[in-house]
Amino acid sequence: MNTGHIVTSFDKELDDIHTLIMRMAGLTESQFAEALDALCRMDAELAQKVRANDAQIDDLERELEQEVVRLIALRQPMADDLRSAISALKIASDLERIGDYAKNIAKRSIAIGQVDRKPSFSPIARLGRLVQAIFKDTMDAFSNRDINRAIDIWHRDEEVDEMYTSLFRELLTYMMEDPGNITACTHMMFIAKNIERIGDHATNIAETVYYLETGEQIEGKRPKGDTTAFEV
């Protein structure tokens, strides 16, 4: 038996899975950016494009799942290699959910475009830029197997929650001041929550990167700053 050939083939399969994850991440990042752009520019055509392109992310997730299942069944990986396979499935699931939230943002932006009175998009754009930066750093951490960056991302989740809580209160104030703002602000609240959840899934990926490299979970409870559940 040519053991060297088997090892080389196995390494290539792991590399192919890594490539699929990065392709999926690139498309997801683009979807999120375009969903935010469609919202801020009230571009219904771009929003529809984002909604339509979500199927590509779903297709990549299915392809990646098939590759991982096949690898596990044929190669029966152990230790680090098994962690790589399991981590790939977890990351793909988080990326798929991020894609879904981007699609939801696009859907809500179309609805806001049909409302006469619109709130300022500046606060939600700031939240979006923060989460975009975190998502980019997350995938860089995965690509470079950088656990220090992964831990930093894990702590930055609290910053996202605090900004989201502030935006939630601001939108709530607009709604209380004038009932005419309720429709648009309600859509904006859902969009803000979608963005906050994208941040959560990026943090999930950071936790997976740490697990992938160490075989352990990050110690401690994830820092949280979202207090909207207690808002009146």
C-alpha positions in Angstrom: 0.0 0.0 0.0 1.3 3.4 -0.9 0.9 5.3 2.4 2.4 8.5 1.1 -0.1 8.6 -1.7 -3.0 8.1 0.8 -1.7 10.9 3.0 -1.2 13.3 0.1 -4.7 12.5 -1.2 -6.2 13.0 2.3 -4.4 16.4 2.7 -5.8 17.5 -0.7 -9.3 16.6 0.4 -8.9 18.7 3.6 -7.5 21.5 1.4 -10.5 21.3 -0.9 -12.9 21.6 2.1 -10.9 24.6 3.3 -11.3 26.1 -0.2 -15.0 25.5 -0.1 -15.3 27.2 3.2 -13.4 30.3 2.0 -15.6 30.4 -1.2 -18.7 30.3 1.0 -17.3 32.9 3.3 -16.5 35.2 0.4 -20.0 35.0 -1.0 -21.5 35.5 2.4 -19.4 38.5 3.0 -20.5 40.0 -0.3 -24.1 39.2 0.4 -24.0 41.0 3.7 -22.2 44.1 2.2 -24.7 44.3 -0.6 -27.7 43.9 1.7 -26.4 46.9 3.8 -25.7 48.9 0.6 -29.2 48.1 -0.7 -30.7 49.4 2.6 -28.7 52.6 2.8 -29.2 53.5 -0.9 -32.8 52.2 -0.9 -31.9 50.1 -4.0 -34.7 47.6 -4.5 -33.0 45.9 -7.5 -29.8 45.2 -5.5 -31.9 43.9 -2.6 -33.7 41.5 -4.9 -30.3 40.3 -6.2 -29.2 39.5 -2.6 -32.4 37.5 -2.0 -31.8 35.5 -5.2 -28.2 34.9 -4.6 -28.8 33.3 -1.2 -29.4 30.0 -3.0 -25.7 29.9 -4.0 -24.7 29.9 -0.3 -27.2 27.0 0.4 -25.7 25.1 -2.5 -22.2 25.5 -1.2 -23.2 24.4 2.2 -24.7 21.2 0.8 -21.6 20.6 -1.3 -19.4 21.0 1.7 -21.5 18.7 3.8 -21.3 16.0 1.2 -17.5 16.4 1.0 -17.1 16.2 4.8 -19.4 13.2 5.2 -17.5 11.4 2.4 -14.2 12.2 3.9 -15.2 10.9 7.3 -16.7 7.8 5.8 -13.8 6.9 3.6 -10.8 8.2 5.7 -12.1 7.7 9.2 -10.0 10.7 10.4 -8.7 10.9 14.0 -7.7 13.7 16.4 -6.7 16.9 14.6 -8.1 15.7 11.2 -11.4 14.8 12.7 -11.6 18.2 14.4 -11.0 19.8 11.0 -13.9 17.9 9.5 -16.3 18.6 12.3 -15.2 22.3 12.5 -15.9 22.7 8.7 -19.5 21.5 9.3 -20.0 24.0 12.1 -18.5 26.9 10.2 -20.6 26.1 7.1 -23.7 26.1 9.3 -22.9 29.5 10.7 -22.1 30.9 7.3 -25.4 29.7 5.9 -27.2 31.4 8.8 -25.3 34.7 8.1 -26.5 34.4 4.5 -30.1 34.0 5.7 -29.8 37.1 7.8 -28.4 39.1 4.9 -31.3 37.9 2.8 -33.7 39.1 5.6 -32.0 42.5 5.7 -32.6 42.8 1.9 -36.2 41.8 2.3 -36.8 44.4 5.0 -35.1 47.1 3.0 -37.6 46.6 0.2 -40.4 47.0 2.7 -38.9 50.2 4.1 -38.6 51.5 0.5 -42.4 51.4 0.3 -42.9 53.5 3.4 -43.1 57.3 3.1 -41.3 58.2 6.4 -37.9 56.7 6.8 -35.5 57.0 9.8 -31.8 57.8 9.4 -29.8 54.9 8.3 -26.5 56.2 9.8 -26.8 54.3 13.2 -27.6 51.0 11.5 -24.8 51.6 9.0 -22.4 52.0 11.9 -23.6 48.7 13.4 -23.2 47.0 10.1 -19.7 48.3 9.6 -18.7 47.0 13.0 -20.1 43.5 12.3 -18.5 43.5 8.8 -15.1 44.1 10.3 -15.6 41.4 12.9 -16.7 38.9 10.2 -13.7 39.7 8.1 -11.4 39.3 11.1 -13.1 36.0 11.9 -12.4 34.5 8.5 -8.9 35.8 8.6 -8.5 34.0 12.0 -9.8 30.8 10.4 -7.6 31.0 7.4 -4.5 31.7 9.5 -5.5 29.4 12.4 -5.0 32.5 14.6 -6.4 31.7 18.1 -5.3 35.1 19.5 -7.4 36.9 17.0 -10.2 34.4 17.6 -10.2 35.3 21.3 -10.2 39.0 20.5 -13.3 38.5 18.3 -15.0 36.6 21.1 -14.6 39.6 23.4 -15.8 42.1 20.7 -19.2 40.5 20.7 -20.1 42.6 23.7 -19.4 45.8 21.7 -21.9 44.6 19.0 -24.5 44.0 21.7 -24.0 47.4 23.3 -24.3 49.2 20.0 -27.4 47.2 19.1 -29.0 48.0 22.5 -28.4 51.7 21.9 -29.9 51.5 18.4 -32.9 49.6 19.8 -33.6 52.3 22.3 -33.2 55.1 19.7 -35.7 53.4 17.4 -38.1 52.8 20.3 -37.9 56.5 21.1 -38.8 57.5 17.6 -41.8 55.2 17.7 -43.0 56.6 21.0 -42.6 60.2 19.8 -44.6 59.7 16.6 -46.8 56.7 15.7 -46.1 57.6 12.1 -42.6 56.2 12.6 -43.8 52.8 13.8 -43.8 50.9 10.5 -40.3 51.9 9.3 -38.8 51.7 12.8 -40.2 48.2 13.3 -38.5 47.0 10.1 -35.3 48.7 11.2 -35.5 46.9 14.6 -35.7 43.6 12.8 -32.7 44.6 10.5 -30.7 45.6 13.6 -31.4 42.3 15.2 -30.4 40.5 12.0 -27.1 42.3 12.1 -26.6 41.6 15.7 -27.2 37.9 15.0 -24.7 37.9 12.2 -22.2 39.1 14.8 -23.2 36.2 17.0 -22.5 33.7 14.2 -19.2 35.3 13.5 -18.3 34.8 17.2 -19.5 31.2 16.9 -16.9 30.8 14.1 -14.2 32.4 16.2 -15.0 29.8 19.0 -14.8 27.0 16.4 -11.3 28.3 15.3 -10.2 28.2 18.9 -11.5 24.6 19.2 -10.0 23.6 15.9 -6.5 24.6 17.1 -6.7 23.6 20.7 -9.3 20.9 21.0 -10.9 22.9 23.8 -13.6 25.5 24.2 -12.8 29.1 25.2 -13.0 29.4 29.0 -15.6 31.6 30.6 -19.0 32.8 29.6 -19.2 34.8 26.3 -19.4 38.6 27.2 -22.9 39.9 26.4 -24.1 43.5 26.3 -27.6 43.1 24.8 -30.2 44.3 27.4 -33.1 44.8 25.0 -35.0 41.8 26.6 -35.4 44.0 29.7 -36.6 47.1 27.8 -40.1 48.4 28.5 
